């Protein structure tokens, strides 16, 4: 293994370890914006806002203590009072980007980099705590058992974010999927500073929240596609940051990613290594407020380097049910059916087996399906990839489903795996579907009868066979999710492909 790969592996291990911390980003389970007086179910008390201070009055019986950061601020304040010291500021590790801009406050003072950023102020009350944040600030405020309450200011809006050291997402985490390291995605660039910094309004991961941020300068580098020019944020003296879009966003990567550029050399030179591009917290949780790239920060080629979109995600509905789907039907049908999965509760990653040729680990996914009407368009590598994916699913004992002509890959993977394990199933001929009906094959991790499917065959290897008629409409007359659920519980016949998709999603969720 060469030094480049070794260093990348070390960096990636550090990144995964940082994410796995008890109160890291994978522990976030809620975000509550504050009014003058705010509480919510399971809140530790009532939060009030007055004159910029936020105070929590704890409910009777609630035992809370200051978080480590609050305790340090209290200690520093006491030291400052006796020694006149301003204390030190907290730094965020670049391996775990924050969900707010790391830029200086948008002001002339900040642009000169001559002042320290303002720090939170804290007080302990008779029955709770009070805190006041600087603009754009965050504070790990207080804890109740294994739950940390964080106070944030985003664009002048105050909120409380809840971090649970026993969150289901943290318990499920293994690693963030990533592309294989590739030296072709390492570039030598040059940074040219803006003086003063330039201010931009940007979008965030929250649809109703915009922020102002500053560009410290421009980074220019040469590629095979020509010269690329992107705006860098952060601070040249402490470290620059590159938030960017590229064509992989929404497919194999989140809506945008970020890259730590470090401190440029005196001549402005620096290294842009996209192999170390990471996901912002919004890729893991809906309760993040991450800054989007400044408009126009688009890389003009597919950045198939760095972290991929993680399969795990936490929202108000709880932890998602991530599912990998290789499909090649007509594009019109795919566009119609794609939103159904999300509505029915499946967080689906759809890949084209011929075009999306990167190896995708099933780590974190709750199942995999492959569907297509004809294997003819598939190249040799695509067919081999589908067999490998089916084999990994079968070996990992997660649900795997083959639909239509793609049942071939599940069947073949099961046969080869059973032979390697020394089984002799003596299957002389494969089951053939009835005329005008679509064949669905799945492993015995699933019980299709629970979702109202009739089993037509079970072979000696343990695979389960279901059939569906081709001549049913795409969309259902049913409109509400509750209607689909009622039809399934009443064991009514499946009369549309939308109902079929609902029951397949229900089958996966029941398994989980």
Buried (B, 14 or more C-beta within 10 A) or exposed (E): EEEBBEBBEEBBEEBBEBBBEBBBBBBBBBBBBBEEEBBEEEBBBBBBBEEEBBBBBBBEEBEBEBBEBBBBBBEBBEEEEEEEEEBEEBEEEBBBBBBBBBBBBBEEEBBEEEEEEBBBBBBEEEEBBBBBBBBBBBBBBBBBEEBBBBBBBBBEEBBBBBBBBEBBBBEBBEBBBBBEBBEEBBBEBBBBBBEEBBEBEBBBBBEEBBBBBBBBBBBBBEBEEEEBEBBBBBBBEEBBBBBBBBBBBEBBBBBBBBBBBBBBEEEBEBBBBBBBBBBBBBBBBBBBBBBBBBEEBBBEBEBBBBBBBBBBBBEEEEBBBBBBBBBBBEEEEBEEBEEBBEEBBBBBBBBBBBEBEEEBBBBBBBBBBBBBBEBEEBEEEBBEBBBEBBBBBBEEEBBBBBBBBBBBBBBBBBBBBBEEEEEEEEBEEBBEBEEEBBBBBBBEBBBBEEBBBEEBBEBEBBBBBBBBEEEBEEEBEBEEEEBBBEBBEEEEEBBBBBBBBBBBBBBBBEBE
